[in-house]
Amino acid sequence: MLTSTLLLSKQLPTLQYSFTPERFDESWEAPLSTLLGLGRAAGADFIEFFLERVNYISCLAEEDAITSITPRLSTGAGVRVFRGKADCYVSTNDLSFSGLKAALEKGLSILGLQLPAPNAFIPEINLELLRDYASKRGKDSWLPLCTSMRDMGDVLLESTTQLQQKASHVQSRRATYFRDWQEVLVAASDGTFARDIRLTQSVALMLLCADGANRASLAERGGNTSDPNFLKAWDHKQAAEQIAESAGKMLYADYVESGTYPIIMANHFGGVIFHEACGHLLETTQIERKTTPFADKKGEKIAHEALTAWDEGRTENAFGTIDMDDEGMPVQRTLLIEKGVLKNFLADRTGSVRTGHPRTGSGRRQSFGYAAASRMRNTYIAPGEYSTDDLFASIDKGIYCKKMGGGSVGATGQFNFGVDEAYLIENGKITKPLKGAILIGEAKEIMNKISMCSQDLSLAPGFCGSVSGSIYTTVGQPHIKVDSITVGGR
């Protein structure tokens, strides 16, 4: 152990640290503070270490058999080095002192820096007392309490059985589940020293029905953070019944006629369009790339006055909920749009340095293999003042988009999204089912056409891919009315 507060560079090879290999605790303070001091002595402006341990398992049931069980264990770390506005990131699977030092040295060299001379003093980096969100909330007990592999398989098989019993003309039925347990530790040269444990779980049912040329494919996903008993408490019978009912309606539905319509978009996963078409454009990574039309619009009106939107990480058990981000910043609520006016962007450390927007606790990454970037957490349109009846009553002829499907979004907000379950609206009433609808538009335009929001906010789990990998997010909204949008069909 280090016995003196003054450390020379030449002493580093002889240092011996005793830290806990199976847990990220206070014992990691001494080696990490030494490495952070070494980076500062080499001329770096800022250094951050991100340590991660993962215990993951997924299970797939197809028809009446478990066809895949995939476990994954991983441990590693990443070091990010800043010099002015330039930065680099190096990752390693070696969490020994020498392994972390080698990663740091590589990062320094990429930025044209080198380790100090042998007789140079290594400054002491005073880290804060460990902010241990895991211990504070009893998260260390979560992993042993999770559903066993046997019970996991039983629930999924019972789910596919329910699909067979409740649906007609079944072609295929699948159920999937995963559990992702992650322990993280962040230490940085600004004194940040924080630990957390995340537990993310998701289960999904997929049903394909076919009768001659008529086909219908529906899926439903549930997700949770923080509850080891999530899978046991999941109502698979109700989920199967809802999917089977929707598939039955869509199987013989008429194809929608192409045109421009007013639409009502359902709550829950309907929020995926705001996430994709607008949310990404409010991340500082988009400002850095000059790929957002909203870069210089803060304080200006970018949406209809009926629209207010939030991004936050606090909603209990929501898919994007975190106690701290992957840069160690405590979570917070960020008001994105208020009554149509752009209020804030989502910023990580790098985004803040390069754009000037304040950090929002939005630095997120898939794993230690990625540098953190500005990313969404739980992102949703806020409830409005109308009832759902008010929304439907305002439309003489339009389309109700009850369940959204997949789609794509261009770099600056152009989008197209399929609708898995849709219905014709006539004289304020839902009349017949429709299939084949594709919503086509551009973020700048659609945001100004969301003229009514109901009071029934609902959130849904999702997965978001971007520069820092795939992360867990929440999308959501109440029922909303879009005054007009192009709908592709037949």
C-alpha positions as CSV (number, residue, x, y, z in Angstrom):
1,M,0.0,0.0,0.0
2,L,1.0,3.6,-0.5
3,T,2.5,4.9,2.8
4,S,3.3,8.4,1.8
5,T,1.2,11.2,0.5
6,L,4.0,12.1,-1.9
7,L,4.5,9.6,-4.7
8,L,7.2,9.7,-7.4
9,S,6.5,8.3,-10.9
10,K,9.4,5.8,-10.5
11,Q,7.6,4.2,-7.5
12,L,4.6,3.1,-9.5
13,P,5.9,-0.3,-10.6
14,T,6.5,-1.3,-7.0
15,L,3.1,-0.3,-5.6
16,Q,0.9,-3.1,-4.3
17,Y,-2.8,-2.5,-3.8
18,S,-5.2,-4.8,-2.1
19,F,-8.7,-4.2,-3.5
20,T,-11.8,-6.4,-3.5
21,P,-12.0,-8.3,-6.8
22,E,-15.6,-9.5,-6.5
23,R,-17.1,-6.2,-5.5
24,F,-16.6,-2.5,-6.3
25,D,-16.2,-0.9,-2.9
26,E,-14.0,1.6,-1.0
27,S,-10.9,-0.5,-1.5
28,W,-10.8,0.7,-5.1
29,E,-10.3,4.3,-4.0
30,A,-6.5,4.1,-3.5
31,P,-5.5,2.6,-6.8
32,L,-7.9,4.6,-8.8
33,S,-6.9,7.9,-7.2
34,T,-3.3,7.1,-7.9
35,L,-4.0,6.4,-11.6
36,L,-6.1,9.6,-11.9
37,G,-3.2,11.6,-10.4
38,L,-0.8,9.9,-12.9
39,G,-3.0,11.0,-15.7
40,R,-3.1,14.6,-14.5
41,A,0.7,14.6,-14.0
42,A,1.0,13.5,-17.7
43,G,-0.9,16.7,-18.7
44,A,-4.4,15.4,-19.2
45,D,-7.2,17.9,-18.3
46,F,-9.6,15.2,-17.1
47,I,-9.6,11.5,-16.6
48,E,-12.5,9.1,-15.9
49,F,-12.5,5.4,-15.1
50,F,-15.6,3.3,-15.6
51,L,-15.6,-0.2,-14.1
52,E,-18.3,-2.8,-14.9
53,R,-19.3,-6.3,-13.9
54,V,-22.2,-8.0,-15.7
55,N,-24.3,-11.1,-15.1
56,Y,-26.7,-11.6,-18.0
57,I,-29.0,-14.4,-19.1
58,S,-31.7,-14.7,-21.8
59,C,-34.2,-17.5,-22.6
60,L,-36.2,-18.2,-25.8
61,A,-39.3,-20.4,-26.0
62,E,-40.6,-21.4,-29.5
63,E,-43.8,-23.2,-29.7
64,D,-43.6,-25.8,-26.9
65,A,-39.9,-25.9,-26.3
66,I,-37.1,-23.9,-24.8
67,T,-34.8,-23.5,-27.8
68,S,-32.1,-21.2,-26.4
69,I,-30.6,-20.2,-23.0
70,T,-27.8,-17.7,-23.3
71,P,-25.7,-16.7,-20.2
72,R,-23.0,-14.0,-20.3
73,L,-20.6,-12.9,-17.7
74,S,-18.2,-10.0,-18.3
75,T,-15.9,-7.7,-16.4
76,G,-14.0,-4.8,-17.7
77,A,-13.1,-1.1,-17.5
78,G,-12.8,1.9,-19.7
79,V,-10.7,5.0,-19.3
80,R,-11.5,8.3,-20.9
81,V,-8.9,11.0,-21.2
82,F,-9.5,14.7,-22.1
83,R,-7.1,17.3,-23.4
84,G,-8.9,20.5,-24.1
85,K,-12.0,19.5,-26.2
86,A,-10.3,16.4,-27.6
87,D,-10.8,13.1,-25.9
88,C,-10.1,9.4,-26.4
89,Y,-11.4,6.2,-24.9
90,V,-9.6,2.9,-24.2
91,S,-11.2,-0.3,-22.7
92,T,-9.7,-3.4,-21.1
93,N,-10.7,-6.6,-19.5
94,D,-7.7,-6.4,-17.1
95,L,-8.8,-4.8,-13.8
96,S,-5.4,-5.2,-12.2
97,F,-3.5,-2.1,-11.3
98,S,-1.0,-2.7,-14.1
99,G,-3.9,-3.4,-16.6
100,L,-5.6,-0.2,-15.8
101,K,-2.3,1.7,-15.9
102,A,-1.6,0.3,-19.3
103,A,-5.0,1.4,-20.6
104,L,-4.4,4.9,-19.2
105,E,-1.0,5.1,-20.8
106,K,-2.5,4.1,-24.2
107,G,-5.1,6.8,-23.9
108,L,-2.5,9.4,-23.0
109,S,-0.4,8.5,-25.9
110,I,-3.3,8.8,-28.4
111,L,-3.6,12.5,-27.3
112,G,0.1,13.0,-27.6
113,L,0.8,12.8,-23.8
114,Q,3.3,10.5,-22.0
115,L,4.0,9.4,-18.5
116,P,5.9,11.9,-16.4
117,A,9.6,11.6,-15.7
118,P,10.7,9.1,-13.0
119,N,11.3,11.9,-10.4
120,A,8.1,13.7,-11.1
121,F,5.5,13.9,-8.3
122,I,2.2,12.3,-8.8
123,P,-0.6,14.6,-7.4
124,E,-3.1,13.1,-5.0
125,I,-6.6,13.1,-6.4
126,N,-9.0,13.4,-3.5
127,L,-12.1,11.3,-4.3
128,E,-15.4,12.0,-2.6
129,L,-16.7,9.5,0.0
130,L,-18.1,6.6,-2.1
131,R,-21.6,7.4,-3.2
132,D,-22.9,3.9,-3.0
133,Y,-26.5,3.8,-4.5
134,A,-26.4,0.0,-4.4
135,S,-25.9,-0.3,-0.7
136,K,-28.2,2.6,0.1
137,R,-31.2,0.9,-1.7
138,G,-30.3,-2.7,-0.8
139,K,-29.4,-3.6,-4.4
140,D,-26.7,-6.1,-3.4
141,S,-29.4,-8.7,-2.6
142,W,-31.1,-8.4,-6.0
143,L,-29.3,-11.0,-8.0
144,P,-29.9,-14.0,-5.7
145,L,-33.6,-13.1,-5.6
146,C,-34.1,-13.2,-9.4
147,T,-36.2,-15.9,-11.0
148,S,-34.4,-19.3,-11.3
149,M,-33.6,-20.8,-14.7
150,R,-36.2,-23.5,-14.3
151,D,-39.0,-21.0,-13.3
152,M,-37.9,-18.8,-16.2
153,G,-38.5,-21.6,-18.7
154,D,-41.8,-22.6,-17.1
155,V,-43.3,-19.1,-17.4
156,L,-42.3,-18.8,-21.0
157,L,-43.7,-22.2,-22.0
158,E,-46.9,-21.4,-20.2
159,S,-47.1,-18.1,-22.2
160,T,-46.7,-19.8,-25.6
161,T,-49.4,-22.4,-24.5
162,Q,-51.7,-19.5,-23.7
163,L,-51.1,-18.0,-27.2
164,Q,-52.1,-21.3,-28.8
165,Q,-55.3,-21.6,-26.7
166,K,-56.4,-18.0,-27.2
167,A,-55.6,-17.3,-30.9
168,S,-56.8,-18.9,-34.1
169,H,-54.8,-19.8,-37.3
170,V,-51.6,-19.7,-35.3
171,Q,-48.4,-20.1,-37.5
172,S,-45.8,-19.4,-34.9
173,R,-45.6,-18.3,-31.2
174,R,-42.6,-17.2,-29.3
175,A,-41.7,-15.9,-25.8
176,T,-38.4,-14.3,-24.8
177,Y,-37.0,-13.1,-21.5
178,F,-33.7,-11.6,-20.3
179,R,-32.2,-10.5,-17.1
180,D,-29.3,-8.0,-17.1
181,W,-27.5,-7.4,-13.8
182,Q,-24.8,-4.7,-13.9
183,E,-22.5,-3.3,-11.2
184,V,-20.7,-0.1,-12.1
185,L,-18.1,2.1,-10.4
186,V,-17.1,5.6,-11.7
187,A,-14.0,7.4,-10.5
188,A,-12.9,10.7,-12.1
189,S,-10.3,13.4,-11.6
190,D,-12.9,15.9,-10.5
191,G,-13.4,13.8,-7.4
192,T,-16.3,11.7,-8.6
193,F,-16.5,8.3,-6.9
194,A,-19.8,6.5,-7.2
195,R,-21.1,2.9,-7.3
196,D,-24.4,1.5,-8.5
197,I,-26.1,-1.8,-9.3
198,R,-28.8,-2.0,-12.1
199,L,-31.2,-4.8,-12.7
200,T,-33.1,-4.7,-16.0
201,Q,-35.6,-7.4,-17.1
202,S,-37.8,-7.7,-20.1
203,V,-40.3,-10.3,-21.4
204,A,-42.0,-10.4,-24.8
205,L,-44.6,-12.4,-26.6
206,M,-44.7,-12.7,-30.5
207,L,-47.6,-14.2,-32.4
208,L,-47.9,-14.8,-36.2
209,C,-51.3,-15.9,-37.5
210,A,-52.1,-16.8,-41.1
211,D,-55.2,-17.9,-43.1
212,G,-54.5,-18.2,-46.8
213,A,-53.3,-14.8,-48.0
214,N,-54.3,-13.1,-44.7
215,R,-51.6,-12.6,-42.2
216,A,-51.2,-10.8,-38.9
217,S,-48.1,-10.4,-36.7
218,L,-48.3,-8.9,-33.3
219,A,-45.9,-8.6,-30.3
220,E,-46.1,-7.2,-26.8
221,R,-43.2,-6.4,-24.5
222,G,-43.0,-5.7,-20.8
223,G,-40.0,-4.3,-19.0
224,N,-38.8,-3.5,-15.5
225,T,-35.9,-2.2,-13.4
226,S,-35.3,-2.9,-9.7
227,D,-37.8,-5.7,-9.1
228,P,-36.2,-9.2,-8.8
229,N,-39.8,-10.7,-8.8
230,F,-40.8,-9.1,-12.1
231,L,-41.1,-12.2,-14.1
232,K,-43.0,-14.1,-11.4
233,A,-45.5,-11.3,-11.1
234,W,-46.0,-10.8,-14.9
235,D,-49.6,-11.6,-16.0
236,H,-48.8,-13.8,-19.0
237,K,-52.4,-14.9,-19.4
238,Q,-53.6,-11.3,-19.9
239,A,-50.7,-10.5,-22.2
240,A,-51.5,-13.5,-24.4
241,E,-55.2,-12.7,-24.5
242,Q,-54.5,-9.1,-25.6
243,I,-52.2,-10.2,-28.4
244,A,-54.5,-12.9,-29.6
245,E,-57.4,-10.5,-29.7
246,S,-55.5,-7.9,-31.7
247,A,-54.2,-10.6,-34.1
248,G,-57.7,-11.8,-34.7
249,K,-58.8,-8.3,-35.7
250,M,-55.9,-7.6,-37.9
251,L,-55.9,-11.0,-39.7
252,Y,-58.9,-10.0,-41.9
253,A,-58.5,-6.2,-41.8
254,D,-58.7,-4.1,-45.0
255,Y,-55.6,-2.4,-46.2
256,V,-55.5,1.3,-45.5
257,E,-55.8,3.7,-48.5
258,S,-52.8,6.0,-48.9
259,G,-53.4,9.7,-48.2
260,T,-53.1,12.5,-45.7
261,Y,-55.2,12.0,-42.5
262,P,-55.6,13.3,-39.0
263,I,-54.6,10.5,-36.7
264,I,-54.9,9.6,-33.0
265,M,-51.8,7.8,-31.7
266,A,-52.3,5.6,-28.7
267,N,-50.4,6.0,-25.5
268,H,-47.7,3.6,-24.2
269,F,-45.4,2.6,-27.1
270,G,-46.9,5.3,-29.3
271,G,-44.2,7.5,-27.8
272,V,-41.6,5.8,-30.0
273,I,-42.2,8.4,-32.7
274,F,-41.3,11.3,-30.4
275,H,-38.3,9.4,-29.1
276,E,-37.0,8.7,-32.6
277,A,-38.1,11.7,-34.6
278,C,-37.5,14.4,-31.9
279,G,-35.7,13.0,-28.8
280,H,-32.5,12.1,-30.6
281,L,-32.4,15.5,-32.2
282,L,-32.2,17.0,-28.7
283,E,-29.0,15.1,-27.7
284,T,-25.8,17.1,-27.8
285,T,-24.2,14.5,-29.9
286,Q,-26.5,15.7,-32.7
287,I,-25.4,19.3,-32.1
288,E,-21.7,18.3,-32.4
289,R,-22.4,16.5,-35.7
290,K,-24.6,19.4,-36.9
291,T,-27.4,17.0,-37.7
292,T,-30.2,18.5,-35.7
293,P,-32.5,21.3,-37.0
294,F,-33.0,22.4,-33.4
295,A,-29.3,23.3,-32.5
296,D,-29.9,27.0,-32.2
297,K,-33.6,26.9,-31.2
298,K,-33.3,26.9,-27.4
299,G,-35.9,29.2,-26.1
300,E,-37.9,29.2,-29.3
301,K,-41.1,27.5,-30.3
302,I,-40.5,24.2,-32.1
303,A,-43.8,22.4,-31.4
304,H,-47.5,23.0,-30.9
305,E,-48.3,24.8,-27.6
306,A,-50.2,21.6,-26.6
307,L,-47.0,19.7,-26.3
308,T,-44.8,19.4,-23.2
309,A,-42.1,16.7,-23.0
310,W,-39.8,15.4,-20.4
311,D,-36.7,13.2,-20.1
312,E,-35.9,11.8,-16.7
313,G,-34.5,8.7,-14.8
314,R,-36.7,8.7,-11.7
315,T,-39.9,6.9,-12.5
316,E,-40.2,3.8,-10.3
317,N,-39.3,0.6,-12.2
318,A,-39.4,2.3,-15.6
319,F,-37.0,0.8,-18.2
320,G,-34.7,3.9,-18.4
321,T,-34.6,4.6,-14.7
322,I,-31.2,4.9,-13.1
323,D,-29.9,6.4,-9.9
324,M,-26.8,7.8,-11.6
325,D,-25.6,8.0,-15.1
326,D,-22.5,6.3,-16.5
327,E,-20.4,9.3,-15.6
328,G,-21.4,9.2,-12.0
329,M,-23.8,12.1,-12.1
330,P,-27.0,11.8,-10.0
331,V,-30.1,11.4,-12.0
332,Q,-32.5,14.3,-12.6
333,R,-35.6,15.4,-14.5
334,T,-35.0,17.4,-17.6
335,L,-37.7,19.5,-19.2
336,L,-37.2,19.3,-22.9
337,I,-40.2,21.2,-24.3
338,E,-42.7,23.3,-22.4
339,K,-45.9,24.3,-24.3
340,G,-44.0,24.0,-27.6
341,V,-40.9,25.9,-26.5
342,L,-37.5,24.2,-26.5
343,K,-36.1,24.4,-23.0
344,N,-33.1,22.0,-22.7
345,F,-30.9,19.6,-24.5
346,L,-29.6,16.3,-23.2
347,A,-25.9,16.6,-22.4
348,D,-23.2,14.3,-21.2
349,R,-19.7,15.5,-20.1
350,T,-18.3,15.6,-23.7
351,G,-21.4,17.3,-25.0
352,S,-21.3,19.9,-22.3
353,V,-17.6,20.7,-23.0
354,R,-18.2,21.0,-26.8
355,T,-21.6,22.7,-26.9
356,G,-21.8,24.6,-23.7
357,H,-25.1,23.0,-22.6
358,P,-25.2,21.9,-19.0
359,R,-24.9,18.2,-18.1
360,T,-28.2,16.6,-17.4
361,G,-27.2,13.2,-16.0
362,S,-27.6,11.7,-19.5
363,G,-24.2,10.1,-20.1
364,R,-25.0,6.5,-20.9
365,R,-23.3,3.5,-22.6
366,Q,-24.0,-0.1,-23.4
367,S,-21.0,-1.4,-21.6
368,F,-17.4,-0.6,-20.6
369,G,-16.5,-1.1,-24.3
370,Y,-18.1,2.3,-25.1
371,A,-17.5,5.8,-24.1
372,A,-20.6,7.5,-22.6
373,A,-22.6,9.8,-24.8
374,S,-25.7,11.9,-24.4
375,R,-28.7,9.5,-24.4
376,M,-32.3,9.4,-23.4
377,R,-33.7,7.7,-20.3
378,N,-37.5,7.9,-19.7
379,T,-38.7,10.2,-22.5
380,Y,-42.3,11.1,-22.9
381,I,-44.9,13.6,-23.9
382,A,-46.7,14.9,-20.8
383,P,-50.4,14.5,-20.1
384,G,-52.7,17.2,-21.5
385,E,-56.0,18.6,-20.6
386,Y,-58.3,16.5,-22.9
387,S,-60.1,13.2,-22.5
388,T,-59.6,10.5,-25.1
389,D,-63.3,11.0,-26.1
390,D,-62.4,14.6,-26.9
391,L,-59.7,13.5,-29.2
392,F,-61.9,11.1,-31.1
393,A,-64.8,13.5,-31.3
394,S,-62.6,16.0,-33.1
395,I,-62.1,13.8,-36.1
396,D,-64.6,13.2,-38.9
397,K,-62.4,10.8,-40.8
398,G,-59.0,9.6,-39.7
399,I,-57.0,6.7,-38.4
400,Y,-56.4,5.4,-34.9
401,C,-52.9,4.0,-34.5
402,K,-53.3,1.7,-31.6
403,K,-50.0,-0.2,-31.8
404,M,-46.8,1.0,-33.4
405,G,-44.3,-1.3,-35.2
406,G,-40.8,-0.8,-36.5
407,G,-39.5,2.0,-38.6
408,S,-36.5,4.2,-39.5
409,V,-35.4,7.7,-38.9
410,G,-33.1,9.8,-41.0
411,A,-30.2,11.9,-39.5
412,T,-32.2,15.1,-39.4
413,G,-35.6,13.7,-38.4
414,Q,-37.3,12.3,-41.5
415,F,-39.1,9.1,-40.4
416,N,-41.4,6.3,-41.5
417,F,-43.1,3.9,-39.0
418,G,-45.3,0.9,-39.6
419,V,-48.5,0.5,-37.6
420,D,-49.1,-3.0,-36.4
421,E,-52.7,-2.3,-35.3
422,A,-54.8,0.5,-36.8
423,Y,-58.5,1.4,-37.1
424,L,-60.6,3.7,-39.2
425,I,-62.2,6.7,-37.4
426,E,-65.5,7.9,-38.8
427,N,-67.6,10.7,-37.2
428,G,-65.6,10.4,-34.0
429,K,-66.0,6.6,-33.7
430,I,-63.8,3.6,-34.3
431,T,-65.3,1.6,-37.1
432,K,-63.2,-1.1,-38.8
433,P,-59.7,-2.5,-38.5
434,L,-57.0,-1.5,-41.0
435,K,-53.6,-2.9,-41.8
436,G,-50.6,-1.8,-43.9
437,A,-50.4,1.7,-42.5
438,I,-47.1,3.5,-42.6
439,L,-46.6,7.0,-41.0
440,I,-44.3,9.2,-43.0
441,G,-43.1,12.6,-41.9
442,E,-40.4,14.9,-40.6
443,A,-39.8,15.9,-37.0
444,K,-40.0,19.7,-37.5
445,E,-43.4,19.3,-39.1
446,I,-45.1,16.7,-36.9
447,M,-44.1,18.4,-33.7
448,N,-46.3,21.4,-34.7
449,K,-49.2,19.2,-35.6
450,I,-49.7,17.5,-32.2
451,S,-52.6,19.7,-31.2
452,M,-54.3,17.6,-28.5
453,C,-53.0,15.4,-25.7
454,S,-55.2,13.4,-23.4
455,Q,-54.6,12.7,-19.7
456,D,-53.8,9.0,-19.8
457,L,-50.0,8.9,-19.9
458,S,-48.5,5.4,-20.2
459,L,-44.9,4.3,-20.5
460,A,-43.4,1.4,-22.5
461,P,-40.0,-0.3,-22.5
462,G,-37.7,0.1,-25.5
463,F,-34.1,-0.3,-26.8
464,C,-32.2,2.6,-28.2
465,G,-29.1,2.3,-30.4
466,S,-26.6,5.1,-31.0
467,V,-22.9,6.0,-30.7
468,S,-22.5,4.5,-27.2
469,G,-24.2,1.2,-28.1
470,S,-27.7,-0.2,-27.3
471,I,-29.2,1.0,-24.0
472,Y,-32.5,0.5,-22.2
473,T,-35.0,3.4,-22.5
474,T,-38.6,4.2,-21.9
475,V,-40.9,5.8,-24.4
476,G,-44.3,7.1,-23.6
477,Q,-47.2,9.6,-24.1
478,P,-50.9,10.0,-23.5
479,H,-53.2,9.5,-26.5
480,I,-52.3,12.4,-28.9
481,K,-54.0,13.9,-32.0
482,V,-51.9,14.7,-35.0
483,D,-53.8,17.1,-37.2
484,S,-52.4,15.7,-40.4
485,I,-49.8,13.2,-41.5
486,T,-49.0,11.2,-44.6
487,V,-50.1,7.6,-44.4
488,G,-48.7,5.1,-46.8
489,G,-50.8,2.1,-47.7
490,R,-52.4,0.6,-50.8
